[in-house]
Amino acid sequence: MAFEIPKTSYSGKVKEVKLGSGGKAVTVGGETAYPFYLFEGSMPHLPRIAMEVWDMPPEEWAEAALEPFAGVTGDPVTWAKKCINDYGAEMIALQLVSTDPNGLNRGADEAAAVVKKVADAIDVPLIVWGTANSEKDTDVLRKVAEVCQGKNLIIGPVVEGDHKRIGAAAIGYHHTVVASTPIDINLAKQLNILLGNLGVPDELMVMDPTVSGIGYGIEYSYSVMERMRMAALAQQDEKLQLPLICNLAKEVWKAKEAKIPAAENPKLGDPKKRGILLEAISATVLLLAGADVIVMRHPEAIRLLREVIAELAA
């Protein structure tokens, strides 16, 4: 007698969200089973990878991460185009690092002008990520939403402290918001409810559960994401039936293990391979937890993850 795999019936479904506009807009979500459980349900839209671009030249990146972008890190537009043309990026994540009040503290008008230039220069969906300083992000992201009306940007992080002002701008100028909470399923649900009460429709929301890399609490991130997917699919919790976005690159590459030179600690091996594998394997863990969009940095790590996605979906 042939062996039959025991199957679970799911009563819920992850909502579909369209990111970007035009011919290269992408749709994420739509799962009717746990990640890559294709024997139990469908996964109509495979996870997407967004390549990270900064709005200022990085000063503390590992050499391995800088190498693929030599000569373009001073210009976000050129950098974004290189990601698309040379590395096949299907989404761009523009990190507004220069607006950090503890750093350059660039103003909202200047930051929005940079975002507008990038948005006008590319034809793939654009994620715009602030600094997680509520007061500054409110000023910057509201201005970004205004000057990029019609682009259907994905703007975040939107937290409870600034959700009313940024959420209202997203509604008015039709952008998708990234509802961001600190690794807690209850806080995530609460923020989604608050944004919904404000008037942000589900089709303009994705969730950022806050993630980390291997060795820095990724098992906690995995557990919370797993619970979110269980609530969405098996418990019919409509407030958690939203796609998940993971801003992973900065978490992996800021770790000391991704930066330590071989001469300083030979036991850690080749620093270039080390950083790439840290990013690729961390991303694989998040894929299995339910990530729909992952922000990544190194082209080789992205190539490896694409192979993993293709293998899991085969």
C-alpha beads as a LAMMPS data file, in Angstrom:
LAMMPS data file: protein, C-alpha beads

314 atoms
313 bonds

1 atom types
1 bond types

-500.0 500.0 xlo xhi
-500.0 500.0 ylo yhi
-500.0 500.0 zlo zhi

Masses

1 110.0

Atoms # bond

1 1 1 0.000 0.000 0.000
2 1 1 1.364 3.423 -0.997
3 1 1 2.347 5.760 1.806
4 1 1 0.236 8.891 2.097
5 1 1 1.659 11.981 3.739
6 1 1 -0.643 13.186 6.540
7 1 1 -2.117 16.530 5.523
8 1 1 -3.446 19.470 7.467
9 1 1 -6.471 21.414 6.276
10 1 1 -6.127 25.176 6.567
11 1 1 -9.092 27.469 6.977
12 1 1 -7.246 30.737 6.365
13 1 1 -5.321 32.398 3.557
14 1 1 -2.646 35.082 3.388
15 1 1 -3.949 38.141 1.587
16 1 1 -2.411 39.160 -1.718
17 1 1 -0.735 42.585 -1.905
18 1 1 0.481 44.255 -5.090
19 1 1 3.770 46.096 -4.687
20 1 1 4.851 48.809 -7.086
21 1 1 3.173 49.941 -10.282
22 1 1 3.502 49.340 -13.986
23 1 1 4.577 46.236 -15.840
24 1 1 7.122 45.121 -13.249
25 1 1 4.881 45.404 -10.190
26 1 1 4.938 42.244 -8.101
27 1 1 2.257 40.497 -6.079
28 1 1 3.094 38.773 -2.812
29 1 1 1.057 36.638 -0.436
30 1 1 -1.804 34.343 -1.336
31 1 1 -0.490 31.273 0.519
32 1 1 -3.023 28.691 1.643
33 1 1 -0.541 26.520 3.561
34 1 1 2.644 26.857 5.568
35 1 1 5.777 27.996 3.678
36 1 1 6.540 25.619 0.804
37 1 1 4.079 22.999 2.075
38 1 1 2.995 22.562 -1.519
39 1 1 1.580 19.102 -0.754
40 1 1 -1.033 20.744 1.487
41 1 1 -1.915 23.976 -0.269
42 1 1 -0.814 26.547 -2.814
43 1 1 1.838 29.242 -2.906
44 1 1 0.795 31.284 -5.962
45 1 1 3.529 33.894 -5.508
46 1 1 7.039 32.826 -4.567
47 1 1 8.997 35.004 -2.121
48 1 1 10.677 38.074 -3.584
49 1 1 14.127 39.541 -2.935
50 1 1 14.761 43.281 -2.723
51 1 1 18.327 44.536 -3.170
52 1 1 19.480 47.101 -0.667
53 1 1 20.667 50.581 -1.708
54 1 1 21.730 53.367 0.665
55 1 1 21.133 57.083 0.186
56 1 1 24.733 57.810 1.281
57 1 1 28.080 56.054 0.858
58 1 1 28.441 53.281 3.485
59 1 1 31.360 53.845 5.848
60 1 1 31.462 50.644 7.869
61 1 1 30.504 47.931 5.388
62 1 1 32.644 44.824 5.146
63 1 1 34.927 44.828 2.107
64 1 1 33.131 41.760 0.748
65 1 1 29.823 43.670 0.726
66 1 1 31.303 46.780 -0.905
67 1 1 33.129 44.955 -3.687
68 1 1 30.117 44.249 -5.980
69 1 1 29.123 47.937 -5.888
70 1 1 32.525 49.563 -6.367
71 1 1 32.190 52.987 -7.951
72 1 1 28.430 53.441 -7.487
73 1 1 27.856 53.764 -3.728
74 1 1 28.034 57.565 -3.949
75 1 1 24.957 57.788 -6.184
76 1 1 21.754 55.940 -5.183
77 1 1 20.339 56.162 -8.719
78 1 1 23.399 54.570 -10.328
79 1 1 23.565 52.031 -7.527
80 1 1 19.928 51.028 -7.983
81 1 1 20.359 50.718 -11.750
82 1 1 23.405 48.485 -11.270
83 1 1 21.389 46.219 -8.975
84 1 1 18.703 45.907 -11.655
85 1 1 20.854 45.735 -14.795
86 1 1 23.813 43.709 -13.500
87 1 1 22.267 41.585 -10.755
88 1 1 18.654 41.211 -11.880
89 1 1 17.063 42.907 -8.864
90 1 1 13.266 42.622 -8.970
91 1 1 12.816 45.145 -6.155
92 1 1 14.960 47.919 -4.628
93 1 1 15.041 48.801 -0.921
94 1 1 16.311 52.359 -0.438
95 1 1 17.598 52.798 3.119
96 1 1 17.388 56.458 4.193
97 1 1 20.403 56.162 6.466
98 1 1 21.378 59.817 5.982
99 1 1 18.237 61.017 7.770
100 1 1 19.266 59.475 11.094
101 1 1 19.205 62.246 13.737
102 1 1 22.310 60.658 15.265
103 1 1 24.110 60.814 11.924
104 1 1 23.922 63.295 9.035
105 1 1 20.351 64.216 9.986
106 1 1 19.397 65.208 6.446
107 1 1 16.087 66.985 6.127
108 1 1 12.824 65.663 4.727
109 1 1 12.942 67.729 1.525
110 1 1 16.440 66.560 0.620
111 1 1 15.650 62.932 1.411
112 1 1 12.405 63.030 -0.572
113 1 1 14.234 64.496 -3.562
114 1 1 16.630 61.536 -3.547
115 1 1 13.753 59.059 -3.310
116 1 1 11.995 60.792 -6.208
117 1 1 15.111 60.524 -8.390
118 1 1 15.451 56.816 -7.659
119 1 1 11.731 56.161 -8.150
120 1 1 11.770 57.951 -11.507
121 1 1 14.896 56.111 -12.676
122 1 1 13.756 52.528 -12.046
123 1 1 10.810 50.438 -13.188
124 1 1 10.732 47.894 -10.347
125 1 1 8.959 48.301 -6.986
126 1 1 10.724 50.623 -4.537
127 1 1 10.810 50.080 -0.780
128 1 1 11.732 53.195 1.218
129 1 1 13.016 52.503 4.736
130 1 1 13.503 55.147 7.409
131 1 1 15.619 55.087 10.554
132 1 1 13.025 53.876 13.113
133 1 1 13.092 57.300 14.775
134 1 1 9.374 58.073 14.887
135 1 1 9.651 61.850 14.879
136 1 1 12.126 61.982 11.992
137 1 1 10.471 59.198 10.014
138 1 1 7.147 61.010 10.271
139 1 1 8.576 64.136 8.631
140 1 1 10.599 62.267 6.033
141 1 1 8.157 59.548 4.994
142 1 1 5.199 61.927 4.768
143 1 1 7.207 64.121 2.401
144 1 1 8.327 61.064 0.436
145 1 1 4.715 59.924 0.099
146 1 1 3.725 63.342 -1.223
147 1 1 6.433 63.817 -3.858
148 1 1 6.124 60.218 -5.089
149 1 1 2.356 60.139 -5.474
150 1 1 1.307 57.456 -7.958
151 1 1 4.473 55.367 -7.539
152 1 1 2.907 52.960 -5.010
153 1 1 6.021 52.920 -2.843
154 1 1 6.374 50.566 0.088
155 1 1 7.190 52.876 3.015
156 1 1 8.276 52.015 6.524
157 1 1 8.911 51.263 9.223
158 1 1 5.492 52.419 10.432
159 1 1 5.209 51.928 14.186
160 1 1 2.472 52.617 16.708
161 1 1 3.945 55.990 17.619
162 1 1 3.761 57.392 14.088
163 1 1 1.102 55.226 12.443
164 1 1 -1.553 57.947 12.301
165 1 1 0.525 60.528 10.464
166 1 1 2.416 58.215 8.130
167 1 1 -0.647 56.020 7.615
168 1 1 -2.743 59.032 6.634
169 1 1 -0.106 60.095 4.099
170 1 1 -0.011 56.570 2.666
171 1 1 -3.783 56.586 2.252
172 1 1 -3.812 60.042 0.683
173 1 1 -1.038 59.356 -1.815
174 1 1 -1.732 55.623 -2.279
175 1 1 1.363 53.885 -0.969
176 1 1 1.814 50.571 0.837
177 1 1 2.833 50.726 4.504
178 1 1 5.212 48.448 6.372
179 1 1 3.652 47.810 9.791
180 1 1 6.683 47.264 12.002
181 1 1 6.706 45.792 15.513
182 1 1 9.484 44.446 17.773
183 1 1 9.243 40.646 17.498
184 1 1 5.864 40.205 19.155
185 1 1 2.738 38.664 17.624
186 1 1 0.333 40.575 19.857
187 1 1 1.929 43.934 19.089
188 1 1 1.844 43.084 15.384
189 1 1 -1.864 42.343 15.507
190 1 1 -2.547 45.495 17.523
191 1 1 -0.726 47.722 15.007
192 1 1 -2.570 46.122 12.086
193 1 1 -5.856 46.853 13.853
194 1 1 -4.843 50.473 14.482
195 1 1 -3.872 50.982 10.846
196 1 1 -7.115 49.361 9.725
197 1 1 -9.124 51.632 12.012
198 1 1 -7.281 54.587 10.516
199 1 1 -8.461 53.523 7.076
200 1 1 -5.416 51.760 5.626
201 1 1 -6.839 48.844 3.594
202 1 1 -5.341 45.364 3.853
203 1 1 -4.207 45.548 0.230
204 1 1 -1.872 48.412 1.202
205 1 1 -0.226 46.712 4.195
206 1 1 2.637 44.318 4.796
207 1 1 4.098 43.278 8.172
208 1 1 7.663 43.687 9.398
209 1 1 8.111 41.364 12.409
210 1 1 11.687 42.621 12.989
211 1 1 14.357 40.020 12.272
212 1 1 17.977 39.199 12.996
213 1 1 20.714 37.079 11.509
214 1 1 22.090 33.719 12.543
215 1 1 23.744 33.911 15.966
216 1 1 21.815 37.006 16.994
217 1 1 18.375 35.708 17.962
218 1 1 17.089 34.462 14.633
219 1 1 15.358 31.574 16.389
220 1 1 13.192 34.111 18.236
221 1 1 12.322 35.865 14.966
222 1 1 11.529 32.493 13.413
223 1 1 9.252 31.537 16.284
224 1 1 7.242 34.766 16.104
225 1 1 6.897 34.567 12.311
226 1 1 5.853 30.932 12.603
227 1 1 3.151 31.864 15.122
228 1 1 1.939 34.623 12.800
229 1 1 1.540 32.131 9.967
230 1 1 -0.187 29.614 12.257
231 1 1 -2.658 32.293 13.375
232 1 1 -3.281 33.404 9.788
233 1 1 -3.758 29.964 8.250
234 1 1 -4.987 27.660 10.995
235 1 1 -6.775 30.044 13.343
236 1 1 -8.473 32.359 10.828
237 1 1 -6.968 35.486 12.387
238 1 1 -7.694 38.013 9.654
239 1 1 -5.541 40.693 11.276
240 1 1 -2.441 38.554 10.771
241 1 1 -3.223 37.387 7.234
242 1 1 -0.767 39.820 5.657
243 1 1 2.508 39.224 3.778
244 1 1 5.748 39.426 5.773
245 1 1 8.726 41.602 4.843
246 1 1 12.155 41.070 6.436
247 1 1 14.781 43.830 6.371
248 1 1 17.621 41.366 6.804
249 1 1 20.756 42.746 5.105
250 1 1 21.740 45.346 7.679
251 1 1 21.226 42.858 10.524
252 1 1 23.566 40.267 9.014
253 1 1 26.327 42.526 7.778
254 1 1 26.615 44.628 10.945
255 1 1 27.565 41.515 12.923
256 1 1 31.228 41.255 13.869
257 1 1 31.447 37.788 12.292
258 1 1 30.780 39.362 8.880
259 1 1 33.558 41.948 9.318
260 1 1 36.452 40.329 11.183
261 1 1 39.484 39.988 8.844
262 1 1 40.993 36.547 8.366
263 1 1 44.277 37.705 9.887
264 1 1 42.514 38.655 13.110
265 1 1 40.765 35.298 13.513
266 1 1 41.870 32.655 10.975
267 1 1 39.500 30.071 12.465
268 1 1 36.507 31.955 11.026
269 1 1 37.691 31.297 7.466
270 1 1 37.478 33.429 4.330
271 1 1 35.692 36.669 5.316
272 1 1 34.110 37.034 1.869
273 1 1 32.545 33.572 1.894
274 1 1 31.666 33.962 5.565
275 1 1 29.524 37.075 5.046
276 1 1 27.827 35.694 1.958
277 1 1 26.915 32.443 3.686
278 1 1 25.718 34.234 6.814
279 1 1 23.323 36.273 4.685
280 1 1 22.175 33.397 2.472
281 1 1 21.547 30.967 5.329
282 1 1 19.848 33.601 7.497
283 1 1 17.570 34.400 4.559
284 1 1 16.810 30.695 4.080
285 1 1 15.710 30.431 7.710
286 1 1 13.336 33.379 7.238
287 1 1 11.971 31.843 4.042
288 1 1 10.992 28.746 5.986
289 1 1 9.363 30.939 8.626
290 1 1 7.099 32.585 6.072
291 1 1 8.894 35.622 4.615
292 1 1 7.305 37.009 1.441
293 1 1 9.902 39.744 0.811
294 1 1 13.513 39.697 2.022
295 1 1 15.863 42.696 1.770
296 1 1 19.363 41.455 0.940
297 1 1 22.744 42.965 0.071
298 1 1 25.306 40.696 -1.612
299 1 1 24.557 39.463 -5.175
300 1 1 26.108 36.052 -4.501
301 1 1 23.980 35.529 -1.386
302 1 1 20.945 36.475 -3.470
303 1 1 21.947 33.968 -6.163
304 1 1 22.175 31.240 -3.549
305 1 1 18.772 32.115 -2.122
306 1 1 17.187 32.097 -5.564
307 1 1 18.468 28.558 -5.985
308 1 1 16.939 27.590 -2.652
309 1 1 13.582 29.071 -3.636
310 1 1 13.620 27.253 -6.971
311 1 1 14.488 23.968 -5.272
312 1 1 11.813 24.294 -2.605
313 1 1 9.192 25.233 -5.185
314 1 1 10.070 22.436 -7.616

Bonds

1 1 1 2
2 1 2 3
3 1 3 4
4 1 4 5
5 1 5 6
6 1 6 7
7 1 7 8
8 1 8 9
9 1 9 10
10 1 10 11
11 1 11 12
12 1 12 13
13 1 13 14
14 1 14 15
15 1 15 16
16 1 16 17
17 1 17 18
18 1 18 19
19 1 19 20
20 1 20 21
21 1 21 22
22 1 22 23
23 1 23 24
24 1 24 25
25 1 25 26
26 1 26 27
27 1 27 28
28 1 28 29
29 1 29 30
30 1 30 31
31 1 31 32
32 1 32 33
33 1 33 34
34 1 34 35
35 1 35 36
36 1 36 37
37 1 37 38
38 1 38 39
39 1 39 40
40 1 40 41
41 1 41 42
42 1 42 43
43 1 43 44
44 1 44 45
45 1 45 46
46 1 46 47
47 1 47 48
48 1 48 49
49 1 49 50
50 1 50 51
51 1 51 52
52 1 52 53
53 1 53 54
54 1 54 55
55 1 55 56
56 1 56 57
57 1 57 58
58 1 58 59
59 1 59 60
60 1 60 61
61 1 61 62
62 1 62 63
63 1 63 64
64 1 64 65
65 1 65 66
66 1 66 67
67 1 67 68
68 1 68 69
69 1 69 70
70 1 70 71
71 1 71 72
72 1 72 73
73 1 73 74
74 1 74 75
75 1 75 76
76 1 76 77
77 1 77 78
78 1 78 79
79 1 79 80
80 1 80 81
81 1 81 82
82 1 82 83
83 1 83 84
84 1 84 85
85 1 85 86
86 1 86 87
87 1 87 88
88 1 88 89
89 1 89 90
90 1 90 91
91 1 91 92
92 1 92 93
93 1 93 94
94 1 94 95
95 1 95 96
96 1 96 97
97 1 97 98
98 1 98 99
99 1 99 100
100 1 100 101
101 1 101 102
102 1 102 103
103 1 103 104
104 1 104 105
105 1 105 106
106 1 106 107
107 1 107 108
108 1 108 109
109 1 109 110
110 1 110 111
111 1 111 112
112 1 112 113
113 1 113 114
114 1 114 115
115 1 115 116
116 1 116 117
117 1 117 118
118 1 118 119
119 1 119 120
120 1 120 121
121 1 121 122
122 1 122 123
123 1 123 124
124 1 124 125
125 1 125 126
126 1 126 127
127 1 127 128
128 1 128 129
129 1 129 130
130 1 130 131
131 1 131 132
132 1 132 133
133 1 133 134
134 1 134 135
135 1 135 136
136 1 136 137
137 1 137 138
138 1 138 139
139 1 139 140
140 1 140 141
141 1 141 142
142 1 142 143
143 1 143 144
144 1 144 145
145 1 145 146
146 1 146 147
147 1 147 148
148 1 148 149
149 1 149 150
150 1 150 151
151 1 151 152
152 1 152 153
153 1 153 154
154 1 154 155
155 1 155 156
156 1 156 157
157 1 157 158
158 1 158 159
159 1 159 160
160 1 160 161
161 1 161 162
162 1 162 163
163 1 163 164
164 1 164 165
165 1 165 166
166 1 166 167
167 1 167 168
168 1 168 169
169 1 169 170
170 1 170 171
171 1 171 172
172 1 172 173
173 1 173 174
174 1 174 175
175 1 175 176
176 1 176 177
177 1 177 178
178 1 178 179
179 1 179 180
180 1 180 181
181 1 181 182
182 1 182 183
183 1 183 184
184 1 184 185
185 1 185 186
186 1 186 187
187 1 187 188
188 1 188 189
189 1 189 190
190 1 190 191
191 1 191 192
192 1 192 193
193 1 193 194
194 1 194 195
195 1 195 196
196 1 196 197
197 1 197 198
198 1 198 199
199 1 199 200
200 1 200 201
201 1 201 202
202 1 202 203
203 1 203 204
204 1 204 205
205 1 205 206
206 1 206 207
207 1 207 208
208 1 208 209
209 1 209 210
210 1 210 211
211 1 211 212
212 1 212 213
213 1 213 214
214 1 214 215
215 1 215 216
216 1 216 217
217 1 217 218
218 1 218 219
219 1 219 220
220 1 220 221
221 1 221 222
222 1 222 223
223 1 223 224
224 1 224 225
225 1 225 226
226 1 226 227
227 1 227 228
228 1 228 229
229 1 229 230
230 1 230 231
231 1 231 232
232 1 232 233
233 1 233 234
234 1 234 235
235 1 235 236
236 1 236 237
237 1 237 238
238 1 238 239
239 1 239 240
240 1 240 241
241 1 241 242
242 1 242 243
243 1 243 244
244 1 244 245
245 1 245 246
246 1 246 247
247 1 247 248
248 1 248 249
249 1 249 250
250 1 250 251
251 1 251 252
252 1 252 253
253 1 253 254
254 1 254 255
255 1 255 256
256 1 256 257
257 1 257 258
258 1 258 259
259 1 259 260
260 1 260 261
261 1 261 262
262 1 262 263
263 1 263 264
264 1 264 265
265 1 265 266
266 1 266 267
267 1 267 268
268 1 268 269
269 1 269 270
270 1 270 271
271 1 271 272
272 1 272 273
273 1 273 274
274 1 274 275
275 1 275 276
276 1 276 277
277 1 277 278
278 1 278 279
279 1 279 280
280 1 280 281
281 1 281 282
282 1 282 283
283 1 283 284
284 1 284 285
285 1 285 286
286 1 286 287
287 1 287 288
288 1 288 289
289 1 289 290
290 1 290 291
291 1 291 292
292 1 292 293
293 1 293 294
294 1 294 295
295 1 295 296
296 1 296 297
297 1 297 298
298 1 298 299
299 1 299 300
300 1 300 301
301 1 301 302
302 1 302 303
303 1 303 304
304 1 304 305
305 1 305 306
306 1 306 307
307 1 307 308
308 1 308 309
309 1 309 310
310 1 310 311
311 1 311 312
312 1 312 313
313 1 313 314
